[in-house]
Amino acid sequence: MFLNLNKKNMLRKIYVGLLLTFLTTKLVFFCLKHV
């Protein structure tokens, strides 16, 4: 049970990290286009 919960937590962290990276790169590209 605890191991499963820990795994889910880790997956969520990875997912959030990827999402943040994606959003920041998108934002950077958007800014570069409009300069």
C-alpha positions in Angstrom: 0.0 0.0 0.0 2.7 2.5 1.1 4.9 1.5 -1.9 2.0 2.0 -4.3 1.2 5.4 -2.8 4.9 6.4 -3.1 5.0 5.4 -6.7 1.9 7.4 -7.5 3.4 10.4 -5.8 6.6 10.0 -7.8 4.7 9.7 -11.0 2.7 12.9 -10.2 6.0 14.8 -9.5 7.4 13.6 -12.8 4.2 14.6 -14.6 4.1 18.0 -13.0 7.8 18.5 -13.9 7.3 17.6 -17.5 4.2 19.9 -17.7 6.2 22.8 -16.2 9.1 22.3 -18.6 6.6 22.1 -21.6 4.9 25.3 -20.5 8.1 27.2 -19.9 9.5 26.2 -23.3 6.3 27.2 -25.0 6.4 30.6 -23.2 10.0 31.1 -24.2 9.2 30.3 -27.9 6.2 32.6 -27.7 8.4 35.5 -26.3 11.1 34.9 -28.9 8.6 35.0 -31.8 7.1 38.3 -30.6 10.4 40.2 -30.1 
